[in-house]
């Protein structure tokens, strides 16, 4: 079981999370490595597993060794809570069969809540690994800085 862990310096916001609804799901983008031949593939999407009635979040057939691999999100997404100093927190946990994720790219929309004000912030883009906004209710700047993603073994 793998986990996508986030470490970030949150100022004035908490509960940083991907915008993930049934109508508008968040698509996680990973570089994927086959555990059989070590081939790396850069895509993530939702597919039906061949020859099965079940569904996995990711189904991939390695172009080099032809092995089919699957991955499913088992836990999450969990919101990232403000901490001082910032510490890694698991956003999702993934059960991988025949593949491993080696790198994550946050190319979707994220949400956060004002730490004291409760203001809701949408449209947060973390691709540049930082985000700045102004919280009208709290009359202060809010930010997400020093974003670091890690793929670790889940505990």
C-alpha positions as a Markdown table, in Angstrom:
| # | Residue | x | y | z |
|---|---|---|---|---|
| 1 | Unk | 0.0 | 0.0 | 0.0 |
| 2 | Unk | 1.4 | 3.4 | -1.0 |
| 3 | Unk | 0.4 | 6.9 | 0.2 |
| 4 | Unk | 0.6 | 10.3 | -1.4 |
| 5 | Unk | 2.0 | 12.5 | 1.3 |
| 6 | Unk | 1.9 | 16.3 | 1.3 |
| 7 | Unk | 4.0 | 18.7 | 3.3 |
| 8 | Unk | 3.1 | 22.4 | 2.9 |
| 9 | Unk | 3.4 | 25.7 | 4.8 |
| 10 | Unk | -0.2 | 26.9 | 5.2 |
| 11 | Unk | -0.8 | 30.5 | 6.4 |
| 12 | Unk | -4.3 | 31.5 | 7.4 |
| 13 | Unk | -5.9 | 28.4 | 5.7 |
| 14 | Unk | -6.4 | 24.7 | 6.7 |
| 15 | Unk | -8.2 | 21.7 | 5.2 |
| 16 | Unk | -6.4 | 21.8 | 1.9 |
| 17 | Unk | -7.9 | 19.1 | -0.3 |
| 18 | Unk | -8.5 | 18.3 | -3.9 |
| 19 | Unk | -11.8 | 19.3 | -5.4 |
| 20 | Unk | -13.2 | 15.8 | -5.8 |
| 21 | Unk | -17.0 | 15.4 | -6.3 |
| 22 | Unk | -19.0 | 12.7 | -8.1 |
| 23 | Unk | -19.9 | 15.2 | -10.8 |
| 24 | Unk | -16.3 | 16.6 | -11.1 |
| 25 | Unk | -13.8 | 14.0 | -9.9 |
| 26 | Unk | -10.2 | 14.9 | -9.3 |
| 27 | Unk | -7.8 | 13.1 | -11.6 |
| 28 | Unk | -4.5 | 12.2 | -9.9 |
| 29 | Unk | -1.5 | 12.4 | -12.3 |
| 30 | Unk | 1.4 | 10.0 | -11.5 |
| 31 | Unk | 4.4 | 8.6 | -13.2 |
| 32 | Unk | 3.9 | 4.9 | -13.0 |
| 33 | Unk | 6.6 | 2.2 | -12.9 |
| 34 | Unk | 6.0 | -1.5 | -13.7 |
| 35 | Unk | 7.3 | -3.6 | -10.8 |
| 36 | Unk | 8.1 | -6.5 | -13.3 |
| 37 | Unk | 10.3 | -4.8 | -15.9 |
| 38 | Unk | 10.7 | -1.2 | -14.3 |
| 39 | Unk | 9.1 | 0.5 | -17.4 |
| 40 | Unk | 7.9 | 4.0 | -16.5 |
| 41 | Unk | 4.5 | 5.3 | -17.9 |
| 42 | Unk | 3.3 | 8.9 | -17.2 |
| 43 | Unk | -0.5 | 8.6 | -17.2 |
| 44 | Unk | -3.4 | 8.1 | -14.7 |
| 45 | Unk | -7.0 | 7.5 | -15.5 |
| 46 | Unk | -10.1 | 5.5 | -14.5 |
| 47 | Unk | -10.6 | 2.3 | -16.5 |
| 48 | Unk | -12.5 | -0.9 | -16.2 |
| 49 | Unk | -10.3 | -3.9 | -15.4 |
| 50 | Unk | -10.2 | -6.4 | -18.3 |
| 51 | Unk | -11.8 | -9.8 | -17.6 |
| 52 | Unk | -13.3 | -8.6 | -14.4 |
| 53 | Unk | -16.6 | -7.3 | -13.1 |
| 54 | Unk | -14.7 | -4.9 | -10.7 |
| 55 | Unk | -13.3 | -1.4 | -11.4 |
| 56 | Unk | -10.0 | 0.0 | -10.5 |
| 57 | Unk | -9.0 | 3.7 | -10.5 |
| 58 | Unk | -6.0 | 2.9 | -12.7 |
| 59 | Unk | -5.5 | 0.0 | -15.1 |
| 60 | Unk | -2.3 | -0.1 | -17.1 |
| 61 | Unk | -0.7 | -2.6 | -19.5 |
| 62 | Unk | 3.0 | -2.3 | -19.7 |
| 63 | Unk | 4.2 | -1.8 | -23.3 |
| 64 | Unk | 7.4 | -3.6 | -22.6 |
| 65 | Unk | 6.4 | -6.8 | -20.7 |
| 66 | Unk | 2.6 | -6.7 | -21.5 |
| 67 | Unk | 1.8 | -7.3 | -17.8 |
| 68 | Unk | -1.5 | -5.7 | -16.7 |
| 69 | Unk | -1.4 | -3.7 | -13.4 |
| 70 | Unk | -4.0 | -2.0 | -11.3 |
| 71 | Unk | -4.3 | 0.6 | -8.6 |
| 72 | Unk | -7.2 | 1.7 | -6.5 |
| 73 | Unk | -7.6 | 4.5 | -4.0 |
| 74 | Unk | -8.5 | 2.9 | -0.7 |
| 75 | Unk | -8.4 | 5.9 | 1.7 |
| 76 | Unk | -9.0 | 9.5 | 1.1 |
| 77 | Unk | -8.8 | 12.1 | -0.1 |
| 78 | Unk | -8.0 | 13.4 | 3.4 |
| 79 | Unk | -7.6 | 17.2 | 4.0 |
| 80 | Unk | -4.2 | 18.6 | 4.8 |
| 81 | Unk | -4.5 | 20.4 | 8.2 |
| 82 | Unk | -2.4 | 23.4 | 9.1 |
| 83 | Unk | 0.5 | 22.5 | 11.4 |
| 84 | Unk | 3.5 | 24.4 | 12.7 |
| 85 | Unk | 6.1 | 23.3 | 11.7 |
| 86 | Unk | 4.6 | 21.6 | 8.6 |
| 87 | Unk | 4.7 | 17.8 | 8.7 |
| 88 | Unk | 3.9 | 15.2 | 6.0 |
| 89 | Unk | 0.2 | 14.1 | 6.0 |
| 90 | Unk | -1.3 | 11.4 | 3.8 |
| 91 | Unk | -3.8 | 12.7 | 1.3 |
| 92 | Unk | -4.7 | 9.3 | -0.3 |
| 93 | Unk | -3.7 | 5.7 | 0.2 |
| 94 | Unk | -3.4 | 3.5 | -2.9 |
| 95 | Unk | -3.4 | -0.3 | -3.3 |
| 96 | Unk | -1.1 | -1.0 | -6.2 |
| 97 | Unk | -0.9 | -4.4 | -7.9 |
| 98 | Unk | 2.0 | -4.8 | -10.4 |
| 99 | Unk | 2.9 | -1.2 | -10.5 |
| 100 | Unk | 4.3 | 1.6 | -8.3 |
| 101 | Unk | 3.8 | 5.4 | -8.4 |
| 102 | Unk | 7.1 | 7.3 | -8.5 |
| 103 | Unk | 6.1 | 10.9 | -8.9 |
| 104 | Unk | 2.9 | 13.1 | -8.5 |
| 105 | Unk | 1.9 | 16.2 | -10.3 |
| 106 | Unk | -0.9 | 18.3 | -8.8 |
| 107 | Unk | -2.6 | 19.5 | -12.0 |
| 108 | Unk | -6.1 | 19.8 | -10.7 |
| 109 | Unk | -8.2 | 22.2 | -8.6 |
| 110 | Unk | -7.8 | 22.3 | -4.8 |
| 111 | Unk | -9.9 | 23.8 | -2.0 |
| 112 | Unk | -9.1 | 25.2 | 1.4 |
| 113 | Unk | -10.8 | 26.8 | 4.4 |
| 114 | Unk | -9.9 | 30.0 | 6.3 |
| 115 | Unk | -8.2 | 29.0 | 9.5 |
| 116 | Unk | -9.9 | 31.5 | 11.7 |
| 117 | Unk | -12.6 | 33.0 | 9.4 |
| 118 | Unk | -14.0 | 29.8 | 7.9 |
| 119 | Unk | -13.9 | 31.4 | 4.4 |
| 120 | Unk | -13.9 | 28.9 | 1.6 |
| 121 | Unk | -11.3 | 29.1 | -1.1 |
| 122 | Unk | -11.7 | 27.4 | -4.5 |
| 123 | Unk | -9.7 | 27.3 | -7.7 |
| 124 | Unk | -6.4 | 26.7 | -5.9 |
| 125 | Unk | -3.7 | 25.7 | -8.3 |
| 126 | Unk | -0.7 | 24.0 | -6.8 |
| 127 | Unk | 1.3 | 23.2 | -10.0 |
| 128 | Unk | 3.7 | 26.1 | -9.2 |
| 129 | Unk | 4.0 | 24.7 | -5.6 |
| 130 | Unk | 2.6 | 27.9 | -4.0 |
| 131 | Unk | -0.7 | 29.9 | -3.9 |
| 132 | Unk | -1.6 | 33.3 | -2.5 |
| 133 | Unk | -4.9 | 35.0 | -1.8 |
| 134 | Unk | -6.6 | 37.6 | 0.4 |
| 135 | Unk | -9.1 | 36.5 | 3.1 |
| 136 | Unk | -11.7 | 39.4 | 3.2 |
| 137 | Unk | -13.3 | 38.1 | 6.5 |
| 138 | Unk | -10.0 | 37.9 | 8.3 |
| 139 | Unk | -8.5 | 40.9 | 6.5 |
| 140 | Unk | -5.2 | 39.2 | 5.9 |
| 141 | Unk | -3.2 | 37.4 | 3.2 |
| 142 | Unk | -3.5 | 33.6 | 3.1 |
| 143 | Unk | -1.1 | 31.3 | 1.4 |
| 144 | Unk | 0.1 | 27.8 | 0.6 |
| 145 | Unk | 3.9 | 27.6 | 0.2 |
| 146 | Unk | 6.8 | 25.1 | 0.0 |
| 147 | Unk | 4.6 | 22.4 | -1.4 |
| 148 | Unk | 6.3 | 19.0 | -1.4 |
| 149 | Unk | 4.8 | 15.7 | -2.6 |
| 150 | Unk | 6.1 | 12.3 | -1.6 |
| 151 | Unk | 5.0 | 8.8 | -2.4 |
| 152 | Unk | 5.7 | 6.7 | 0.6 |
| 153 | Unk | 4.8 | 3.3 | 2.0 |
| 154 | Unk | 1.5 | 3.6 | 3.9 |
| 155 | Unk | 1.7 | 2.8 | 7.6 |
